[in-house]
Amino acid sequence: MLDTIIINPGGRQQTYQDLNKKFTGIEPPIWAGLIANFLKQKLIKLKLVDTNALMIDPCEMAQIVQEEKPILVTIVIYGHNPSASTQTMPSAGALAREIKKLNPNQKIIFVGGHVTALPHQTLIEESCDYVCTGEGPITVYELIKQLKNDPSQLKHIPSLAYLGTHNQLNKTKAAPLLSDLDKELPGVAWELLPMEKYRAHNWHGFTASTRYNYASIYTTLGCPFNCSFCCIQAPFKESELVSNLKRNSYRSWRNRR
């Protein structure tokens, strides 16, 4: 049995129709890969599925989950560019609904910018059991451990939101931000991703017809500024208060070559 299946939601076909076949860029899911690598270091048994790159529809993905029977389904809904990832919520919601149709008891957590900013609305509207209110890796790891032992005791899982008996929002204290990225978050689990499926956006090529395979690279996480209106702050802001960081949530990998 798997501990978790990490899913990158799709939606290319729905969003772009026929343009998705040759025109749209296909980006590797950096945050899903980062979380997967973090969990691998903790000896968590996992599978990473990029439904967007592989064009796996929600019904097909739900069947994969049903066959694998993971303890937790982790749907990662981060945007690569400054984005609340709201545009990916329809696909994430469809995935969760189909998974719950096959197994209403399957535990699902949503991780990402949109859900962090709107945890109560997400829990009310979507077929998920939990929302991560921080950046993700620590919360997912601690939740998996707790679900193995006693699923009823969630109050000690950091940066977790879930509904109470009368649909009231329960939120736990914030998880600390990962500070030593080289040690704690050493890159993306590229080996778990279908690298041959990714292609650059048309403006990344020398001409509109030049489309290469590519990968995105992060050298920093968070942001050094304090803009109150920006969606980038949502996954990091609460955790700044419990982290010993001098520059807000802004951190870098020192040993990137």
C-alpha positions as a Markdown table, in Angstrom:
| # | Residue | x | y | z |
|---|---|---|---|---|
| 1 | Met | 0.0 | 0.0 | 0.0 |
| 2 | Leu | 1.2 | 3.5 | -0.8 |
| 3 | Asp | 1.4 | 6.2 | 1.8 |
| 4 | Thr | 0.3 | 8.8 | -0.7 |
| 5 | Ile | -0.3 | 9.6 | -4.3 |
| 6 | Ile | 0.7 | 13.1 | -5.2 |
| 7 | Ile | -1.4 | 14.5 | -8.1 |
| 8 | Asn | -0.8 | 17.5 | -10.4 |
| 9 | Pro | -4.3 | 18.4 | -11.7 |
| 10 | Gly | -4.8 | 18.7 | -15.4 |
| 11 | Gly | -7.4 | 20.6 | -17.4 |
| 12 | Arg | -5.5 | 21.4 | -20.6 |
| 13 | Gln | -8.2 | 19.9 | -22.8 |
| 14 | Gln | -11.0 | 21.7 | -21.0 |
| 15 | Thr | -9.2 | 25.0 | -20.9 |
| 16 | Tyr | -7.6 | 25.2 | -24.3 |
| 17 | Gln | -9.6 | 22.6 | -26.4 |
| 18 | Asp | -7.7 | 21.8 | -29.6 |
| 19 | Leu | -5.0 | 24.3 | -28.9 |
| 20 | Asn | -3.6 | 22.0 | -26.2 |
| 21 | Lys | -2.5 | 19.5 | -28.8 |
| 22 | Lys | 0.4 | 21.5 | -30.2 |
| 23 | Phe | 0.2 | 25.1 | -29.0 |
| 24 | Thr | 0.1 | 25.3 | -25.2 |
| 25 | Gly | 3.2 | 25.0 | -23.0 |
| 26 | Ile | 3.3 | 22.0 | -20.6 |
| 27 | Glu | 5.2 | 22.9 | -17.4 |
| 28 | Pro | 6.6 | 20.4 | -15.0 |
| 29 | Pro | 4.9 | 20.6 | -11.6 |
| 30 | Ile | 7.7 | 22.0 | -9.5 |
| 31 | Trp | 5.9 | 22.1 | -6.1 |
| 32 | Ala | 4.5 | 18.5 | -6.5 |
| 33 | Gly | 8.1 | 17.4 | -7.3 |
| 34 | Leu | 9.5 | 19.3 | -4.3 |
| 35 | Ile | 7.0 | 17.7 | -1.9 |
| 36 | Ala | 7.7 | 14.3 | -3.4 |
| 37 | Asn | 11.4 | 14.6 | -2.9 |
| 38 | Phe | 10.9 | 15.8 | 0.7 |
| 39 | Leu | 8.7 | 12.8 | 1.4 |
| 40 | Lys | 11.1 | 10.4 | -0.2 |
| 41 | Gln | 13.8 | 11.5 | 2.2 |
| 42 | Lys | 11.4 | 10.5 | 5.0 |
| 43 | Leu | 11.0 | 7.0 | 3.5 |
| 44 | Ile | 7.4 | 7.7 | 2.6 |
| 45 | Lys | 6.0 | 5.3 | -0.1 |
| 46 | Leu | 4.6 | 7.4 | -2.9 |
| 47 | Lys | 3.6 | 7.8 | -6.5 |
| 48 | Leu | 3.6 | 11.1 | -8.4 |
| 49 | Val | 1.2 | 11.5 | -11.2 |
| 50 | Asp | 1.1 | 14.5 | -13.5 |
| 51 | Thr | -2.4 | 14.3 | -15.0 |
| 52 | Asn | -1.8 | 17.5 | -17.0 |
| 53 | Ala | 1.2 | 16.2 | -18.9 |
| 54 | Leu | -0.2 | 12.6 | -19.3 |
| 55 | Met | -3.7 | 13.8 | -20.2 |
| 56 | Ile | -5.3 | 11.5 | -17.6 |
| 57 | Asp | -8.9 | 12.5 | -17.0 |
| 58 | Pro | -10.4 | 12.6 | -13.5 |
| 59 | Cys | -12.3 | 9.2 | -13.9 |
| 60 | Glu | -9.1 | 7.5 | -15.0 |
| 61 | Met | -7.1 | 9.0 | -12.2 |
| 62 | Ala | -9.8 | 8.0 | -9.7 |
| 63 | Gln | -9.4 | 4.4 | -10.9 |
| 64 | Ile | -5.7 | 4.5 | -10.4 |
| 65 | Val | -6.2 | 5.8 | -6.8 |
| 66 | Gln | -8.8 | 3.0 | -6.2 |
| 67 | Glu | -6.2 | 0.4 | -7.3 |
| 68 | Glu | -3.3 | 1.8 | -5.3 |
| 69 | Lys | -5.3 | 2.5 | -2.1 |
| 70 | Pro | -3.0 | 5.1 | -0.7 |
| 71 | Ile | -3.5 | 6.3 | 2.9 |
| 72 | Leu | -3.7 | 9.9 | 1.6 |
| 73 | Val | -4.2 | 11.6 | -1.8 |
| 74 | Thr | -2.3 | 14.8 | -2.1 |
| 75 | Ile | -3.5 | 17.2 | -4.8 |
| 76 | Val | -1.0 | 20.0 | -5.3 |
| 77 | Ile | -2.5 | 23.1 | -6.8 |
| 78 | Tyr | 0.3 | 25.6 | -7.0 |
| 79 | Gly | 0.9 | 28.0 | -9.9 |
| 80 | His | 4.4 | 28.4 | -11.3 |
| 81 | Asn | 4.3 | 32.1 | -12.1 |
| 82 | Pro | 2.8 | 34.6 | -9.5 |
| 83 | Ser | -0.6 | 33.0 | -9.5 |
| 84 | Ala | -3.1 | 31.9 | -6.9 |
| 85 | Ser | -3.6 | 28.7 | -8.9 |
| 86 | Thr | -7.4 | 29.4 | -9.0 |
| 87 | Gln | -7.5 | 28.5 | -12.6 |
| 88 | Thr | -6.6 | 24.9 | -11.7 |
| 89 | Met | -9.3 | 24.5 | -9.1 |
| 90 | Pro | -11.9 | 23.1 | -11.5 |
| 91 | Ser | -9.6 | 20.3 | -12.4 |
| 92 | Ala | -8.6 | 19.6 | -8.8 |
| 93 | Gly | -12.3 | 19.7 | -7.8 |
| 94 | Ala | -13.2 | 17.2 | -10.5 |
| 95 | Leu | -10.4 | 14.9 | -9.4 |
| 96 | Ala | -11.5 | 14.9 | -5.8 |
| 97 | Arg | -15.2 | 14.3 | -6.7 |
| 98 | Glu | -14.4 | 11.3 | -8.9 |
| 99 | Ile | -12.1 | 9.8 | -6.2 |
| 100 | Lys | -14.8 | 10.1 | -3.6 |
| 101 | Lys | -17.3 | 8.5 | -5.9 |
| 102 | Leu | -15.3 | 5.3 | -6.0 |
| 103 | Asn | -14.3 | 5.5 | -2.3 |
| 104 | Pro | -16.0 | 8.0 | 0.0 |
| 105 | Asn | -13.6 | 7.1 | 2.8 |
| 106 | Gln | -10.5 | 8.0 | 0.8 |
| 107 | Lys | -8.7 | 10.9 | 2.6 |
| 108 | Ile | -7.7 | 13.9 | 0.3 |
| 109 | Ile | -5.7 | 17.0 | 1.1 |
| 110 | Phe | -5.5 | 20.1 | -1.1 |
| 111 | Val | -2.2 | 22.0 | -1.1 |
| 112 | Gly | -1.6 | 25.3 | -2.9 |
| 113 | Gly | -2.1 | 29.1 | -3.0 |
| 114 | His | -5.8 | 29.3 | -3.6 |
| 115 | Val | -6.7 | 26.8 | -0.9 |
| 116 | Thr | -4.4 | 28.4 | 1.6 |
| 117 | Ala | -6.0 | 31.8 | 1.0 |
| 118 | Leu | -9.6 | 30.3 | 1.2 |
| 119 | Pro | -9.4 | 27.2 | 3.4 |
| 120 | His | -13.0 | 27.3 | 4.7 |
| 121 | Gln | -14.6 | 28.0 | 1.3 |
| 122 | Thr | -12.5 | 25.2 | -0.2 |
| 123 | Leu | -13.5 | 22.7 | 2.5 |
| 124 | Ile | -17.2 | 23.6 | 2.1 |
| 125 | Glu | -17.2 | 23.6 | -1.7 |
| 126 | Glu | -14.8 | 20.8 | -2.6 |
| 127 | Ser | -14.7 | 17.0 | -1.9 |
| 128 | Cys | -11.5 | 17.2 | 0.2 |
| 129 | Asp | -11.0 | 16.3 | 3.8 |
| 130 | Tyr | -8.1 | 18.6 | 4.6 |
| 131 | Val | -6.5 | 21.9 | 3.4 |
| 132 | Cys | -2.9 | 22.7 | 3.9 |
| 133 | Thr | -2.6 | 26.3 | 5.1 |
| 134 | Gly | 1.2 | 26.5 | 4.7 |
| 135 | Glu | 3.7 | 25.6 | 2.0 |
| 136 | Gly | 3.1 | 21.9 | 2.3 |
| 137 | Pro | 5.9 | 19.4 | 2.9 |
| 138 | Ile | 5.9 | 19.3 | 6.7 |
| 139 | Thr | 2.1 | 19.2 | 6.8 |
| 140 | Val | 1.7 | 16.4 | 4.3 |
| 141 | Tyr | 4.4 | 14.3 | 6.1 |
| 142 | Glu | 2.9 | 14.8 | 9.6 |
| 143 | Leu | -0.6 | 14.1 | 8.3 |
| 144 | Ile | 0.5 | 10.8 | 6.7 |
| 145 | Lys | 2.1 | 9.7 | 10.0 |
| 146 | Gln | -1.0 | 10.6 | 12.0 |
| 147 | Leu | -3.4 | 8.9 | 9.6 |
| 148 | Lys | -1.4 | 5.7 | 10.1 |
| 149 | Asn | -1.8 | 5.9 | 13.8 |
| 150 | Asp | -5.0 | 7.8 | 14.9 |
| 151 | Pro | -6.9 | 9.7 | 12.2 |
| 152 | Ser | -9.1 | 11.3 | 14.8 |
| 153 | Gln | -6.3 | 13.3 | 16.4 |
| 154 | Leu | -5.4 | 16.1 | 14.0 |
| 155 | Lys | -4.9 | 19.1 | 16.3 |
| 156 | His | -1.1 | 18.6 | 16.4 |
| 157 | Ile | -0.6 | 18.5 | 12.6 |
| 158 | Pro | 0.8 | 21.9 | 11.7 |
| 159 | Ser | -0.8 | 24.1 | 9.0 |
| 160 | Leu | -3.8 | 22.0 | 8.7 |
| 161 | Ala | -7.5 | 23.0 | 8.2 |
| 162 | Tyr | -10.5 | 20.7 | 8.4 |
| 163 | Leu | -14.2 | 21.0 | 9.2 |
| 164 | Gly | -15.7 | 20.3 | 12.6 |
| 165 | Thr | -19.1 | 18.7 | 13.4 |
| 166 | His | -21.1 | 21.8 | 12.4 |
| 167 | Asn | -18.9 | 22.7 | 9.4 |
| 168 | Gln | -16.9 | 25.2 | 11.5 |
| 169 | Leu | -13.3 | 25.7 | 10.4 |
| 170 | Asn | -10.6 | 24.1 | 12.6 |
| 171 | Lys | -7.1 | 25.4 | 11.9 |
| 172 | Thr | -3.9 | 24.2 | 13.6 |
| 173 | Lys | -0.9 | 26.3 | 14.4 |
| 174 | Ala | 1.4 | 27.2 | 11.5 |
| 175 | Ala | 4.3 | 24.9 | 10.5 |
| 176 | Pro | 7.7 | 26.4 | 10.4 |
| 177 | Leu | 9.1 | 27.2 | 7.0 |
| 178 | Leu | 11.9 | 24.9 | 5.8 |
| 179 | Ser | 15.0 | 27.0 | 6.3 |
| 180 | Asp | 17.9 | 24.8 | 5.0 |
| 181 | Leu | 16.6 | 24.1 | 1.5 |
| 182 | Asp | 19.8 | 22.3 | 0.5 |
| 183 | Lys | 19.3 | 19.7 | 3.2 |
| 184 | Glu | 15.5 | 19.6 | 3.7 |
| 185 | Leu | 14.3 | 20.2 | 0.2 |
| 186 | Pro | 17.0 | 19.2 | -2.2 |
| 187 | Gly | 15.4 | 19.7 | -5.5 |
| 188 | Val | 12.6 | 18.1 | -7.5 |
| 189 | Ala | 12.0 | 14.4 | -7.9 |
| 190 | Trp | 12.5 | 14.6 | -11.7 |
| 191 | Glu | 12.8 | 10.8 | -11.9 |
| 192 | Leu | 9.1 | 10.5 | -11.0 |
| 193 | Leu | 8.0 | 12.9 | -13.8 |
| 194 | Pro | 7.4 | 12.2 | -17.5 |
| 195 | Met | 10.1 | 14.6 | -18.7 |
| 196 | Glu | 9.6 | 13.8 | -22.3 |
| 197 | Lys | 6.1 | 15.3 | -22.1 |
| 198 | Tyr | 7.0 | 18.8 | -21.2 |
| 199 | Arg | 7.4 | 21.5 | -23.8 |
| 200 | Ala | 8.3 | 25.2 | -23.7 |
| 201 | His | 5.7 | 27.9 | -24.3 |
| 202 | Asn | 5.8 | 29.4 | -27.7 |
| 203 | Trp | 7.5 | 32.6 | -26.5 |
| 204 | His | 10.4 | 30.5 | -25.0 |
| 205 | Gly | 11.4 | 29.3 | -28.5 |
| 206 | Phe | 13.5 | 31.2 | -31.0 |
| 207 | Thr | 10.5 | 31.1 | -33.4 |
| 208 | Ala | 6.8 | 30.2 | -32.7 |
| 209 | Ser | 7.4 | 26.8 | -34.3 |
| 210 | Thr | 10.5 | 25.9 | -32.2 |
| 211 | Arg | 9.2 | 24.0 | -29.2 |
| 212 | Tyr | 11.7 | 22.2 | -27.0 |
| 213 | Asn | 11.4 | 19.9 | -24.0 |
| 214 | Tyr | 12.3 | 21.8 | -21.0 |
| 215 | Ala | 12.2 | 22.0 | -17.2 |
| 216 | Ser | 11.6 | 24.9 | -14.9 |
| 217 | Ile | 14.1 | 25.6 | -12.1 |
| 218 | Tyr | 13.5 | 27.3 | -8.8 |
| 219 | Thr | 16.5 | 29.0 | -7.0 |
| 220 | Thr | 14.4 | 30.6 | -4.2 |
| 221 | Leu | 11.2 | 30.1 | -2.3 |
| 222 | Gly | 8.9 | 32.7 | -0.7 |
| 223 | Cys | 9.2 | 36.5 | -1.2 |
| 224 | Pro | 11.3 | 39.2 | 0.5 |
| 225 | Phe | 8.5 | 41.7 | 0.5 |
| 226 | Asn | 5.3 | 42.3 | 2.6 |
| 227 | Cys | 2.6 | 43.2 | 0.1 |
| 228 | Ser | -0.7 | 42.5 | 1.8 |
| 229 | Phe | -2.6 | 42.0 | -1.4 |
| 230 | Cys | -0.3 | 39.4 | -3.1 |
| 231 | Cys | -1.3 | 35.7 | -3.4 |
| 232 | Ile | 2.4 | 34.7 | -3.1 |
| 233 | Gln | 2.2 | 35.5 | 0.6 |
| 234 | Ala | -0.7 | 33.1 | 1.3 |
| 235 | Pro | 1.3 | 29.8 | 1.8 |
| 236 | Phe | 4.1 | 31.5 | 3.7 |
| 237 | Lys | 2.9 | 34.4 | 5.8 |
| 238 | Glu | 1.6 | 32.5 | 8.9 |
| 239 | Ser | 4.7 | 30.3 | 9.0 |
| 240 | Glu | 7.0 | 33.4 | 9.1 |
| 241 | Leu | 5.8 | 34.1 | 12.6 |
| 242 | Val | 7.1 | 30.7 | 13.9 |
| 243 | Ser | 10.3 | 30.6 | 11.8 |
| 244 | Asn | 13.6 | 32.1 | 12.7 |
| 245 | Leu | 14.1 | 33.9 | 9.3 |
| 246 | Lys | 15.6 | 37.3 | 8.8 |
| 247 | Arg | 14.1 | 38.1 | 5.4 |
| 248 | Asn | 10.5 | 37.1 | 5.7 |
| 249 | Ser | 9.7 | 33.9 | 3.8 |
| 250 | Tyr | 12.5 | 34.4 | 1.3 |
| 251 | Arg | 15.0 | 31.5 | 1.2 |
| 252 | Ser | 17.5 | 30.2 | -1.4 |
| 253 | Trp | 19.3 | 27.1 | -2.4 |
| 254 | Arg | 23.0 | 27.9 | -1.8 |
| 255 | Asn | 24.5 | 24.9 | -3.6 |
| 256 | Arg | 22.6 | 25.1 | -6.9 |
| 257 | Arg | 25.0 | 24.5 | -9.9 |
